[in-house]
Amino acid sequence: MLHYAVVFFIIALVAAIFGFGGIAAGAAGIAKVLFFIFVLMALVSFIASLLRKG
């Protein structure tokens, strides 16, 4: 999940350098959503791990 967020972020950077604003904005939006999904899943996994050990 985090890998795809990084890939879309790099696509957004390259698109912004070449002047494709719409594509850059779309790729950045997708990267942001994927990153927050990754963070949410990591937190849920961490909390579940704490509950199982306790």
All heavy atoms as atom14 arrays in JSON, in Angstrom:
{
  "sequence": "MLHYAVVFFIIALVAAIFGFGGIAAGAAGIAKVLFFIFVLMALVSFIASLLRKG",
  "atom14_mask": [
    [1, 1, 1, 1, 1, 1, 1, 1, 0, 0, 0, 0, 0, 0],
    [1, 1, 1, 1, 1, 1, 1, 1, 0, 0, 0, 0, 0, 0],
    [1, 1, 1, 1, 1, 1, 1, 1, 1, 1, 0, 0, 0, 0],
    [1, 1, 1, 1, 1, 1, 1, 1, 1, 1, 1, 1, 0, 0],
    [1, 1, 1, 1, 1, 0, 0, 0, 0, 0, 0, 0, 0, 0],
    [1, 1, 1, 1, 1, 1, 1, 0, 0, 0, 0, 0, 0, 0],
    [1, 1, 1, 1, 1, 1, 1, 0, 0, 0, 0, 0, 0, 0],
    [1, 1, 1, 1, 1, 1, 1, 1, 1, 1, 1, 0, 0, 0],
    [1, 1, 1, 1, 1, 1, 1, 1, 1, 1, 1, 0, 0, 0],
    [1, 1, 1, 1, 1, 1, 1, 1, 0, 0, 0, 0, 0, 0],
    [1, 1, 1, 1, 1, 1, 1, 1, 0, 0, 0, 0, 0, 0],
    [1, 1, 1, 1, 1, 0, 0, 0, 0, 0, 0, 0, 0, 0],
    [1, 1, 1, 1, 1, 1, 1, 1, 0, 0, 0, 0, 0, 0],
    [1, 1, 1, 1, 1, 1, 1, 0, 0, 0, 0, 0, 0, 0],
    [1, 1, 1, 1, 1, 0, 0, 0, 0, 0, 0, 0, 0, 0],
    [1, 1, 1, 1, 1, 0, 0, 0, 0, 0, 0, 0, 0, 0],
    [1, 1, 1, 1, 1, 1, 1, 1, 0, 0, 0, 0, 0, 0],
    [1, 1, 1, 1, 1, 1, 1, 1, 1, 1, 1, 0, 0, 0],
    [1, 1, 1, 1, 0, 0, 0, 0, 0, 0, 0, 0, 0, 0],
    [1, 1, 1, 1, 1, 1, 1, 1, 1, 1, 1, 0, 0, 0],
    [1, 1, 1, 1, 0, 0, 0, 0, 0, 0, 0, 0, 0, 0],
    [1, 1, 1, 1, 0, 0, 0, 0, 0, 0, 0, 0, 0, 0],
    [1, 1, 1, 1, 1, 1, 1, 1, 0, 0, 0, 0, 0, 0],
    [1, 1, 1, 1, 1, 0, 0, 0, 0, 0, 0, 0, 0, 0],
    [1, 1, 1, 1, 1, 0, 0, 0, 0, 0, 0, 0, 0, 0],
    [1, 1, 1, 1, 0, 0, 0, 0, 0, 0, 0, 0, 0, 0],
    [1, 1, 1, 1, 1, 0, 0, 0, 0, 0, 0, 0, 0, 0],
    [1, 1, 1, 1, 1, 0, 0, 0, 0, 0, 0, 0, 0, 0],
    [1, 1, 1, 1, 0, 0, 0, 0, 0, 0, 0, 0, 0, 0],
    [1, 1, 1, 1, 1, 1, 1, 1, 0, 0, 0, 0, 0, 0],
    [1, 1, 1, 1, 1, 0, 0, 0, 0, 0, 0, 0, 0, 0],
    [1, 1, 1, 1, 1, 1, 1, 1, 1, 0, 0, 0, 0, 0],
    [1, 1, 1, 1, 1, 1, 1, 0, 0, 0, 0, 0, 0, 0],
    [1, 1, 1, 1, 1, 1, 1, 1, 0, 0, 0, 0, 0, 0],
    [1, 1, 1, 1, 1, 1, 1, 1, 1, 1, 1, 0, 0, 0],
    [1, 1, 1, 1, 1, 1, 1, 1, 1, 1, 1, 0, 0, 0],
    [1, 1, 1, 1, 1, 1, 1, 1, 0, 0, 0, 0, 0, 0],
    [1, 1, 1, 1, 1, 1, 1, 1, 1, 1, 1, 0, 0, 0],
    [1, 1, 1, 1, 1, 1, 1, 0, 0, 0, 0, 0, 0, 0],
    [1, 1, 1, 1, 1, 1, 1, 1, 0, 0, 0, 0, 0, 0],
    [1, 1, 1, 1, 1, 1, 1, 1, 0, 0, 0, 0, 0, 0],
    [1, 1, 1, 1, 1, 0, 0, 0, 0, 0, 0, 0, 0, 0],
    [1, 1, 1, 1, 1, 1, 1, 1, 0, 0, 0, 0, 0, 0],
    [1, 1, 1, 1, 1, 1, 1, 0, 0, 0, 0, 0, 0, 0],
    [1, 1, 1, 1, 1, 1, 0, 0, 0, 0, 0, 0, 0, 0],
    [1, 1, 1, 1, 1, 1, 1, 1, 1, 1, 1, 0, 0, 0],
    [1, 1, 1, 1, 1, 1, 1, 1, 0, 0, 0, 0, 0, 0],
    [1, 1, 1, 1, 1, 0, 0, 0, 0, 0, 0, 0, 0, 0],
    [1, 1, 1, 1, 1, 1, 0, 0, 0, 0, 0, 0, 0, 0],
    [1, 1, 1, 1, 1, 1, 1, 1, 0, 0, 0, 0, 0, 0],
    [1, 1, 1, 1, 1, 1, 1, 1, 0, 0, 0, 0, 0, 0],
    [1, 1, 1, 1, 1, 1, 1, 1, 1, 1, 1, 0, 0, 0],
    [1, 1, 1, 1, 1, 1, 1, 1, 1, 0, 0, 0, 0, 0],
    [1, 1, 1, 1, 0, 0, 0, 0, 0, 0, 0, 0, 0, 0]
  ],
  "atom14_positions": [
    [[0.84, -1.19, 0.0], [0.0, 0.0, 0.0], [0.88, 1.25, 0.0], [0.62, 2.18, -0.76], [-0.92, -0.04, 1.21], [-1.91, 1.08, 1.3], [-3.33, 0.97, 0.23], [-4.06, -0.54, 0.73], [0.0, 0.0, 0.0], [0.0, 0.0, 0.0], [0.0, 0.0, 0.0], [0.0, 0.0, 0.0], [0.0, 0.0, 0.0], [0.0, 0.0, 0.0]],
    [[1.87, 1.25, 0.87], [2.75, 2.42, 0.94], [3.56, 2.55, -0.34], [3.83, 3.67, -0.79], [3.68, 2.29, 2.15], [4.57, 3.48, 2.45], [3.71, 4.73, 2.68], [5.43, 3.22, 3.65], [0.0, 0.0, 0.0], [0.0, 0.0, 0.0], [0.0, 0.0, 0.0], [0.0, 0.0, 0.0], [0.0, 0.0, 0.0], [0.0, 0.0, 0.0]],
    [[3.9, 1.42, -0.94], [4.63, 1.44, -2.21], [3.83, 2.16, -3.29], [4.37, 2.99, -4.04], [4.95, 0.0, -2.64], [5.54, -0.09, -4.0], [6.83, 0.26, -4.27], [5.0, -0.48, -5.18], [7.06, 0.08, -5.56], [5.96, -0.38, -6.13], [0.0, 0.0, 0.0], [0.0, 0.0, 0.0], [0.0, 0.0, 0.0], [0.0, 0.0, 0.0]],
    [[2.55, 1.87, -3.39], [1.71, 2.53, -4.39], [1.56, 4.02, -4.11], [1.49, 4.83, -5.04], [0.34, 1.86, -4.47], [0.4, 0.46, -5.04], [-0.09, -0.62, -4.33], [0.97, 0.23, -6.29], [-0.02, -1.89, -4.84], [1.04, -1.05, -6.81], [0.54, -2.11, -6.09], [0.61, -3.37, -6.59], [0.0, 0.0, 0.0], [0.0, 0.0, 0.0]],
    [[1.5, 4.4, -2.85], [1.43, 5.81, -2.51], [2.68, 6.54, -2.98], [2.6, 7.64, -3.53], [1.24, 5.99, -1.01], [0.0, 0.0, 0.0], [0.0, 0.0, 0.0], [0.0, 0.0, 0.0], [0.0, 0.0, 0.0], [0.0, 0.0, 0.0], [0.0, 0.0, 0.0], [0.0, 0.0, 0.0], [0.0, 0.0, 0.0], [0.0, 0.0, 0.0]],
    [[3.83, 5.92, -2.78], [5.09, 6.53, -3.23], [5.13, 6.6, -4.75], [5.57, 7.61, -5.32], [6.3, 5.74, -2.67], [7.6, 6.21, -3.28], [6.35, 5.85, -1.16], [0.0, 0.0, 0.0], [0.0, 0.0, 0.0], [0.0, 0.0, 0.0], [0.0, 0.0, 0.0], [0.0, 0.0, 0.0], [0.0, 0.0, 0.0], [0.0, 0.0, 0.0]],
    [[4.67, 5.57, -5.42], [4.65, 5.58, -6.89], [3.77, 6.71, -7.42], [4.18, 7.45, -8.32], [4.17, 4.21, -7.43], [3.87, 4.28, -8.92], [5.2, 3.14, -7.15], [0.0, 0.0, 0.0], [0.0, 0.0, 0.0], [0.0, 0.0, 0.0], [0.0, 0.0, 0.0], [0.0, 0.0, 0.0], [0.0, 0.0, 0.0], [0.0, 0.0, 0.0]],
    [[2.58, 6.87, -6.86], [1.71, 7.95, -7.32], [2.29, 9.32, -6.97], [2.11, 10.28, -7.72], [0.3, 7.8, -6.74], [-0.56, 6.86, -7.52], [-0.84, 5.59, -7.05], [-1.08, 7.25, -8.75], [-1.63, 4.73, -7.78], [-1.87, 6.39, -9.49], [-2.14, 5.12, -9.0], [0.0, 0.0, 0.0], [0.0, 0.0, 0.0], [0.0, 0.0, 0.0]],
    [[3.0, 9.43, -5.86], [3.65, 10.69, -5.51], [4.73, 11.04, -6.53], [4.84, 12.19, -6.96], [4.25, 10.6, -4.1], [4.96, 11.84, -3.67], [4.26, 13.0, -3.41], [6.34, 11.84, -3.52], [4.91, 14.15, -3.02], [7.0, 12.98, -3.12], [6.28, 14.14, -2.88], [0.0, 0.0, 0.0], [0.0, 0.0, 0.0], [0.0, 0.0, 0.0]],
    [[5.51, 10.06, -6.94], [6.55, 10.29, -7.95], [5.92, 10.66, -9.28], [6.4, 11.56, -9.98], [7.46, 9.06, -8.07], [8.28, 8.9, -6.78], [8.38, 9.16, -9.28], [9.06, 7.62, -6.69], [0.0, 0.0, 0.0], [0.0, 0.0, 0.0], [0.0, 0.0, 0.0], [0.0, 0.0, 0.0], [0.0, 0.0, 0.0], [0.0, 0.0, 0.0]],
    [[4.82, 10.0, -9.64], [4.1, 10.36, -10.88], [3.61, 11.79, -10.8], [3.71, 12.55, -11.78], [2.93, 9.37, -11.12], [3.47, 8.0, -11.49], [2.0, 9.9, -12.21], [2.41, 6.92, -11.55], [0.0, 0.0, 0.0], [0.0, 0.0, 0.0], [0.0, 0.0, 0.0], [0.0, 0.0, 0.0], [0.0, 0.0, 0.0], [0.0, 0.0, 0.0]],
    [[3.11, 12.19, -9.64], [2.65, 13.57, -9.47], [3.79, 14.56, -9.62], [3.63, 15.62, -10.24], [1.98, 13.73, -8.11], [0.0, 0.0, 0.0], [0.0, 0.0, 0.0], [0.0, 0.0, 0.0], [0.0, 0.0, 0.0], [0.0, 0.0, 0.0], [0.0, 0.0, 0.0], [0.0, 0.0, 0.0], [0.0, 0.0, 0.0], [0.0, 0.0, 0.0]],
    [[4.94, 14.24, -9.04], [6.1, 15.13, -9.17], [6.55, 15.26, -10.62], [6.82, 16.38, -11.1], [7.26, 14.61, -8.31], [7.13, 14.79, -6.81], [8.31, 14.16, -6.12], [7.01, 16.25, -6.46], [0.0, 0.0, 0.0], [0.0, 0.0, 0.0], [0.0, 0.0, 0.0], [0.0, 0.0, 0.0], [0.0, 0.0, 0.0], [0.0, 0.0, 0.0]],
    [[6.64, 14.15, -11.33], [7.07, 14.19, -12.73], [6.06, 14.94, -13.58], [6.43, 15.76, -14.43], [7.3, 12.75, -13.26], [7.54, 12.75, -14.76], [8.46, 12.1, -12.53], [0.0, 0.0, 0.0], [0.0, 0.0, 0.0], [0.0, 0.0, 0.0], [0.0, 0.0, 0.0], [0.0, 0.0, 0.0], [0.0, 0.0, 0.0], [0.0, 0.0, 0.0]],
    [[4.79, 14.71, -13.35], [3.75, 15.41, -14.11], [3.79, 16.91, -13.83], [3.6, 17.72, -14.73], [2.37, 14.85, -13.78], [0.0, 0.0, 0.0], [0.0, 0.0, 0.0], [0.0, 0.0, 0.0], [0.0, 0.0, 0.0], [0.0, 0.0, 0.0], [0.0, 0.0, 0.0], [0.0, 0.0, 0.0], [0.0, 0.0, 0.0], [0.0, 0.0, 0.0]],
    [[4.05, 17.28, -12.57], [4.13, 18.71, -12.23], [5.33, 19.37, -12.89], [5.25, 20.52, -13.34], [4.19, 18.88, -10.72], [0.0, 0.0, 0.0], [0.0, 0.0, 0.0], [0.0, 0.0, 0.0], [0.0, 0.0, 0.0], [0.0, 0.0, 0.0], [0.0, 0.0, 0.0], [0.0, 0.0, 0.0], [0.0, 0.0, 0.0], [0.0, 0.0, 0.0]],
    [[6.45, 18.65, -12.96], [7.64, 19.2, -13.6], [7.38, 19.48, -15.08], [7.81, 20.5, -15.62], [8.84, 18.24, -13.42], [9.29, 18.26, -11.97], [10.0, 18.61, -14.34], [10.33, 17.2, -11.63], [0.0, 0.0, 0.0], [0.0, 0.0, 0.0], [0.0, 0.0, 0.0], [0.0, 0.0, 0.0], [0.0, 0.0, 0.0], [0.0, 0.0, 0.0]],
    [[6.66, 18.58, -15.74], [6.38, 18.76, -17.16], [5.16, 19.61, -17.44], [4.78, 19.8, -18.59], [6.24, 17.39, -17.85], [7.55, 16.66, -17.97], [7.74, 15.45, -17.33], [8.59, 17.19, -18.71], [8.93, 14.78, -17.43], [9.8, 16.53, -18.82], [9.98, 15.31, -18.18], [0.0, 0.0, 0.0], [0.0, 0.0, 0.0], [0.0, 0.0, 0.0]],
    [[4.51, 20.11, -16.4], [3.42, 21.06, -16.59], [2.03, 20.47, -16.72], [1.11, 21.16, -17.14], [0.0, 0.0, 0.0], [0.0, 0.0, 0.0], [0.0, 0.0, 0.0], [0.0, 0.0, 0.0], [0.0, 0.0, 0.0], [0.0, 0.0, 0.0], [0.0, 0.0, 0.0], [0.0, 0.0, 0.0], [0.0, 0.0, 0.0], [0.0, 0.0, 0.0]],
    [[1.87, 19.22, -16.4], [0.55, 18.6, -16.46], [-0.13, 18.73, -15.1], [-0.1, 17.82, -14.27], [0.67, 17.12, -16.85], [1.27, 16.9, -18.2], [2.55, 16.38, -18.33], [0.56, 17.23, -19.34], [3.11, 16.17, -19.57], [1.12, 17.03, -20.6], [2.4, 16.5, -20.71], [0.0, 0.0, 0.0], [0.0, 0.0, 0.0], [0.0, 0.0, 0.0]],
    [[-0.74, 19.87, -14.86], [-1.3, 20.17, -13.56], [-2.44, 19.25, -13.15], [-2.54, 18.85, -11.99], [0.0, 0.0, 0.0], [0.0, 0.0, 0.0], [0.0, 0.0, 0.0], [0.0, 0.0, 0.0], [0.0, 0.0, 0.0], [0.0, 0.0, 0.0], [0.0, 0.0, 0.0], [0.0, 0.0, 0.0], [0.0, 0.0, 0.0], [0.0, 0.0, 0.0]],
    [[-3.33, 18.94, -14.07], [-4.46, 18.08, -13.75], [-4.04, 16.68, -13.38], [-4.55, 16.09, -12.41], [0.0, 0.0, 0.0], [0.0, 0.0, 0.0], [0.0, 0.0, 0.0], [0.0, 0.0, 0.0], [0.0, 0.0, 0.0], [0.0, 0.0, 0.0], [0.0, 0.0, 0.0], [0.0, 0.0, 0.0], [0.0, 0.0, 0.0], [0.0, 0.0, 0.0]],
    [[-3.11, 16.13, -14.14], [-2.62, 14.78, -13.85], [-1.87, 14.79, -12.52], [-2.0, 13.86, -11.71], [-1.72, 14.27, -14.99], [-2.55, 14.12, -16.27], [-1.06, 12.96, -14.63], [-1.73, 13.81, -17.5], [0.0, 0.0, 0.0], [0.0, 0.0, 0.0], [0.0, 0.0, 0.0], [0.0, 0.0, 0.0], [0.0, 0.0, 0.0], [0.0, 0.0, 0.0]],
    [[-1.09, 15.84, -12.29], [-0.34, 15.93, -11.03], [-1.28, 16.0, -9.84], [-1.04, 15.36, -8.81], [0.59, 17.14, -11.06], [0.0, 0.0, 0.0], [0.0, 0.0, 0.0], [0.0, 0.0, 0.0], [0.0, 0.0, 0.0], [0.0, 0.0, 0.0], [0.0, 0.0, 0.0], [0.0, 0.0, 0.0], [0.0, 0.0, 0.0], [0.0, 0.0, 0.0]],
    [[-2.33, 16.77, -9.96], [-3.28, 16.9, -8.86], [-4.0, 15.57, -8.6], [-4.21, 15.18, -7.45], [-4.29, 17.99, -9.15], [0.0, 0.0, 0.0], [0.0, 0.0, 0.0], [0.0, 0.0, 0.0], [0.0, 0.0, 0.0], [0.0, 0.0, 0.0], [0.0, 0.0, 0.0], [0.0, 0.0, 0.0], [0.0, 0.0, 0.0], [0.0, 0.0, 0.0]],
    [[-4.37, 14.89, -9.67], [-5.04, 13.6, -9.51], [-4.14, 12.56, -8.88], [-4.55, 11.83, -7.96], [0.0, 0.0, 0.0], [0.0, 0.0, 0.0], [0.0, 0.0, 0.0], [0.0, 0.0, 0.0], [0.0, 0.0, 0.0], [0.0, 0.0, 0.0], [0.0, 0.0, 0.0], [0.0, 0.0, 0.0], [0.0, 0.0, 0.0], [0.0, 0.0, 0.0]],
    [[-2.89, 12.49, -9.33], [-1.95, 11.52, -8.77], [-1.63, 11.85, -7.33], [-1.49, 10.95, -6.48], [-0.68, 11.47, -9.61], [0.0, 0.0, 0.0], [0.0, 0.0, 0.0], [0.0, 0.0, 0.0], [0.0, 0.0, 0.0], [0.0, 0.0, 0.0], [0.0, 0.0, 0.0], [0.0, 0.0, 0.0], [0.0, 0.0, 0.0], [0.0, 0.0, 0.0]],
    [[-1.52, 13.13, -7.01], [-1.25, 13.52, -5.62], [-2.43, 13.17, -4.72], [-2.25, 12.74, -3.58], [-0.94, 15.01, -5.55], [0.0, 0.0, 0.0], [0.0, 0.0, 0.0], [0.0, 0.0, 0.0], [0.0, 0.0, 0.0], [0.0, 0.0, 0.0], [0.0, 0.0, 0.0], [0.0, 0.0, 0.0], [0.0, 0.0, 0.0], [0.0, 0.0, 0.0]],
    [[-3.63, 13.35, -5.22], [-4.82, 12.98, -4.45], [-4.89, 11.49, -4.18], [-5.2, 11.07, -3.06], [0.0, 0.0, 0.0], [0.0, 0.0, 0.0], [0.0, 0.0, 0.0], [0.0, 0.0, 0.0], [0.0, 0.0, 0.0], [0.0, 0.0, 0.0], [0.0, 0.0, 0.0], [0.0, 0.0, 0.0], [0.0, 0.0, 0.0], [0.0, 0.0, 0.0]],
    [[-4.58, 10.7, -5.19], [-4.57, 9.24, -5.02], [-3.49, 8.84, -4.02], [-3.72, 8.0, -3.15], [-4.36, 8.54, -6.37], [-5.57, 8.74, -7.26], [-4.08, 7.05, -6.18], [-5.38, 8.28, -8.69], [0.0, 0.0, 0.0], [0.0, 0.0, 0.0], [0.0, 0.0, 0.0], [0.0, 0.0, 0.0], [0.0, 0.0, 0.0], [0.0, 0.0, 0.0]],
    [[-2.31, 9.46, -4.13], [-1.22, 9.15, -3.2], [-1.62, 9.5, -1.77], [-1.31, 8.75, -0.84], [0.04, 9.91, -3.6], [0.0, 0.0, 0.0], [0.0, 0.0, 0.0], [0.0, 0.0, 0.0], [0.0, 0.0, 0.0], [0.0, 0.0, 0.0], [0.0, 0.0, 0.0], [0.0, 0.0, 0.0], [0.0, 0.0, 0.0], [0.0, 0.0, 0.0]],
    [[-2.3, 10.61, -1.59], [-2.72, 11.02, -0.24], [-3.72, 10.02, 0.34], [-3.6, 9.63, 1.5], [-3.34, 12.42, -0.29], [-3.67, 12.98, 1.07], [-4.43, 14.28, 1.01], [-3.67, 15.37, 0.3], [-4.36, 16.67, 0.36], [0.0, 0.0, 0.0], [0.0, 0.0, 0.0], [0.0, 0.0, 0.0], [0.0, 0.0, 0.0], [0.0, 0.0, 0.0]],
    [[-4.68, 9.6, -0.46], [-5.68, 8.63, 0.02], [-5.01, 7.31, 0.38], [-5.28, 6.73, 1.44], [-6.78, 8.42, -1.05], [-7.64, 7.22, -0.72], [-7.62, 9.66, -1.19], [0.0, 0.0, 0.0], [0.0, 0.0, 0.0], [0.0, 0.0, 0.0], [0.0, 0.0, 0.0], [0.0, 0.0, 0.0], [0.0, 0.0, 0.0], [0.0, 0.0, 0.0]],
    [[-4.12, 6.82, -0.48], [-3.44, 5.56, -0.21], [-2.57, 5.65, 1.05], [-2.5, 4.71, 1.83], [-2.58, 5.15, -1.4], [-3.35, 4.67, -2.64], [-2.39, 4.42, -3.78], [-4.15, 3.43, -2.33], [0.0, 0.0, 0.0], [0.0, 0.0, 0.0], [0.0, 0.0, 0.0], [0.0, 0.0, 0.0], [0.0, 0.0, 0.0], [0.0, 0.0, 0.0]],
    [[-1.92, 6.8, 1.24], [-1.09, 6.97, 2.43], [-1.93, 6.92, 3.7], [-1.56, 6.26, 4.67], [-0.31, 8.28, 2.36], [0.5, 8.56, 3.59], [1.66, 7.85, 3.83], [0.09, 9.51, 4.5], [2.41, 8.09, 4.96], [0.83, 9.76, 5.64], [1.99, 9.04, 5.87], [0.0, 0.0, 0.0], [0.0, 0.0, 0.0], [0.0, 0.0, 0.0]],
    [[-3.07, 7.6, 3.7], [-3.9, 7.6, 4.89], [-4.53, 6.23, 5.14], [-4.7, 5.83, 6.3], [-4.97, 8.7, 4.82], [-4.41, 10.06, 5.08], [-4.52, 11.06, 4.14], [-3.76, 10.34, 6.26], [-3.98, 12.32, 4.37], [-3.22, 11.6, 6.52], [-3.33, 12.58, 5.57], [0.0, 0.0, 0.0], [0.0, 0.0, 0.0], [0.0, 0.0, 0.0]],
    [[-4.85, 5.49, 4.1], [-5.34, 4.12, 4.28], [-4.24, 3.27, 4.89], [-4.49, 2.46, 5.8], [-5.83, 3.53, 2.94], [-7.12, 4.23, 2.5], [-6.05, 2.02, 3.06], [-7.58, 3.83, 1.12], [0.0, 0.0, 0.0], [0.0, 0.0, 0.0], [0.0, 0.0, 0.0], [0.0, 0.0, 0.0], [0.0, 0.0, 0.0], [0.0, 0.0, 0.0]],
    [[-2.99, 3.45, 4.42], [-1.86, 2.72, 4.98], [-1.69, 3.03, 6.47], [-1.51, 2.13, 7.28], [-0.58, 3.06, 4.22], [0.67, 2.63, 4.93], [1.06, 1.3, 4.94], [1.44, 3.55, 5.61], [2.2, 0.9, 5.6], [2.58, 3.16, 6.28], [2.97, 1.83, 6.27], [0.0, 0.0, 0.0], [0.0, 0.0, 0.0], [0.0, 0.0, 0.0]],
    [[-1.74, 4.3, 6.83], [-1.58, 4.69, 8.23], [-2.69, 4.1, 9.09], [-2.45, 3.59, 10.18], [-1.52, 6.23, 8.37], [-1.62, 6.66, 9.82], [-0.26, 6.78, 7.74], [0.0, 0.0, 0.0], [0.0, 0.0, 0.0], [0.0, 0.0, 0.0], [0.0, 0.0, 0.0], [0.0, 0.0, 0.0], [0.0, 0.0, 0.0], [0.0, 0.0, 0.0]],
    [[-3.92, 4.15, 8.6], [-5.05, 3.6, 9.34], [-4.89, 2.09, 9.54], [-5.09, 1.58, 10.65], [-6.35, 3.9, 8.6], [-7.62, 3.38, 9.25], [-7.87, 4.11, 10.56], [-8.8, 3.57, 8.31], [0.0, 0.0, 0.0], [0.0, 0.0, 0.0], [0.0, 0.0, 0.0], [0.0, 0.0, 0.0], [0.0, 0.0, 0.0], [0.0, 0.0, 0.0]],
    [[-4.5, 1.38, 8.49], [-4.3, -0.07, 8.61], [-3.15, -0.39, 9.54], [-3.2, -1.37, 10.29], [-4.08, -0.68, 7.23], [-5.32, -0.7, 6.38], [-5.07, -1.23, 4.68], [-4.26, -2.78, 4.86], [0.0, 0.0, 0.0], [0.0, 0.0, 0.0], [0.0, 0.0, 0.0], [0.0, 0.0, 0.0], [0.0, 0.0, 0.0], [0.0, 0.0, 0.0]],
    [[-2.08, 0.41, 9.53], [-0.95, 0.18, 10.42], [-1.37, 0.39, 11.88], [-0.98, -0.39, 12.75], [0.2, 1.11, 10.06], [0.0, 0.0, 0.0], [0.0, 0.0, 0.0], [0.0, 0.0, 0.0], [0.0, 0.0, 0.0], [0.0, 0.0, 0.0], [0.0, 0.0, 0.0], [0.0, 0.0, 0.0], [0.0, 0.0, 0.0], [0.0, 0.0, 0.0]],
    [[-2.16, 1.42, 12.14], [-2.64, 1.67, 13.51], [-3.54, 0.54, 14.0], [-3.42, 0.09, 15.14], [-3.36, 3.0, 13.59], [-2.49, 4.24, 13.57], [-3.35, 5.49, 13.49], [-1.6, 4.27, 14.8], [0.0, 0.0, 0.0], [0.0, 0.0, 0.0], [0.0, 0.0, 0.0], [0.0, 0.0, 0.0], [0.0, 0.0, 0.0], [0.0, 0.0, 0.0]],
    [[-4.44, 0.09, 13.16], [-5.34, -1.01, 13.54], [-4.52, -2.27, 13.83], [-4.77, -2.98, 14.82], [-6.39, -1.26, 12.43], [-7.12, -2.57, 12.67], [-7.35, -0.11, 12.36], [0.0, 0.0, 0.0], [0.0, 0.0, 0.0], [0.0, 0.0, 0.0], [0.0, 0.0, 0.0], [0.0, 0.0, 0.0], [0.0, 0.0, 0.0], [0.0, 0.0, 0.0]],
    [[-3.52, -2.54, 13.0], [-2.67, -3.71, 13.21], [-1.88, -3.58, 14.51], [-1.75, -4.56, 15.26], [-1.71, -3.86, 12.03], [-0.82, -4.92, 12.26], [0.0, 0.0, 0.0], [0.0, 0.0, 0.0], [0.0, 0.0, 0.0], [0.0, 0.0, 0.0], [0.0, 0.0, 0.0], [0.0, 0.0, 0.0], [0.0, 0.0, 0.0], [0.0, 0.0, 0.0]],
    [[-1.38, -2.4, 14.8], [-0.62, -2.18, 16.03], [-1.5, -2.36, 17.26], [-1.11, -3.03, 18.22], [-0.01, -0.78, 16.01], [0.74, -0.43, 17.25], [1.94, -1.05, 17.54], [0.25, 0.51, 18.14], [2.66, -0.75, 18.68], [0.95, 0.84, 19.29], [2.15, 0.21, 19.56], [0.0, 0.0, 0.0], [0.0, 0.0, 0.0], [0.0, 0.0, 0.0]],
    [[-2.69, -1.81, 17.23], [-3.61, -1.93, 18.36], [-4.04, -3.38, 18.55], [-4.11, -3.89, 19.67], [-4.82, -0.99, 18.19], [-4.36, 0.46, 18.31], [-5.9, -1.29, 19.21], [-5.41, 1.48, 17.92], [0.0, 0.0, 0.0], [0.0, 0.0, 0.0], [0.0, 0.0, 0.0], [0.0, 0.0, 0.0], [0.0, 0.0, 0.0], [0.0, 0.0, 0.0]],
    [[-4.31, -4.08, 17.45], [-4.69, -5.49, 17.55], [-3.55, -6.32, 18.13], [-3.78, -7.24, 18.92], [-5.08, -6.02, 16.17], [0.0, 0.0, 0.0], [0.0, 0.0, 0.0], [0.0, 0.0, 0.0], [0.0, 0.0, 0.0], [0.0, 0.0, 0.0], [0.0, 0.0, 0.0], [0.0, 0.0, 0.0], [0.0, 0.0, 0.0], [0.0, 0.0, 0.0]],
    [[-2.33, -5.98, 17.76], [-1.17, -6.69, 18.3], [-1.03, -6.45, 19.8], [-0.71, -7.38, 20.55], [0.1, -6.23, 17.58], [1.24, -6.77, 18.17], [0.0, 0.0, 0.0], [0.0, 0.0, 0.0], [0.0, 0.0, 0.0], [0.0, 0.0, 0.0], [0.0, 0.0, 0.0], [0.0, 0.0, 0.0], [0.0, 0.0, 0.0], [0.0, 0.0, 0.0]],
    [[-1.27, -5.23, 20.25], [-1.21, -4.94, 21.68], [-2.29, -5.68, 22.45], [-2.04, -6.16, 23.57], [-1.34, -3.44, 21.91], [-0.14, -2.58, 21.55], [-0.47, -1.11, 21.8], [1.07, -2.99, 22.35], [0.0, 0.0, 0.0], [0.0, 0.0, 0.0], [0.0, 0.0, 0.0], [0.0, 0.0, 0.0], [0.0, 0.0, 0.0], [0.0, 0.0, 0.0]],
    [[-3.49, -5.78, 21.89], [-4.58, -6.45, 22.56], [-4.36, -7.96, 22.67], [-4.81, -8.59, 23.62], [-5.91, -6.13, 21.88], [-6.38, -4.69, 21.98], [-7.64, -4.49, 21.16], [-6.6, -4.3, 23.43], [0.0, 0.0, 0.0], [0.0, 0.0, 0.0], [0.0, 0.0, 0.0], [0.0, 0.0, 0.0], [0.0, 0.0, 0.0], [0.0, 0.0, 0.0]],
    [[-3.72, -8.55, 21.68], [-3.5, -9.99, 21.72], [-2.43, -10.38, 22.74], [-2.51, -11.42, 23.35], [-3.03, -10.49, 20.34], [-4.15, -10.52, 19.34], [-3.68, -11.1, 18.04], [-4.71, -10.92, 17.04], [-4.55, -11.21, 15.76], [-3.4, -11.67, 15.34], [-5.53, -11.02, 14.93], [0.0, 0.0, 0.0], [0.0, 0.0, 0.0], [0.0, 0.0, 0.0]],
    [[-1.43, -9.52, 22.92], [-0.36, -9.83, 23.86], [-0.8, -9.61, 25.31], [-0.26, -10.2, 26.22], [0.87, -8.98, 23.57], [1.55, -9.37, 22.3], [2.8, -8.53, 22.05], [3.45, -8.96, 20.76], [4.65, -8.19, 20.47], [0.0, 0.0, 0.0], [0.0, 0.0, 0.0], [0.0, 0.0, 0.0], [0.0, 0.0, 0.0], [0.0, 0.0, 0.0]],
    [[-1.78, -8.71, 25.51], [-2.16, -8.34, 26.87], [-3.15, -9.18, 27.52], [-3.62, -10.16, 27.57], [0.0, 0.0, 0.0], [0.0, 0.0, 0.0], [0.0, 0.0, 0.0], [0.0, 0.0, 0.0], [0.0, 0.0, 0.0], [0.0, 0.0, 0.0], [0.0, 0.0, 0.0], [0.0, 0.0, 0.0], [0.0, 0.0, 0.0], [0.0, 0.0, 0.0]]
  ]
}
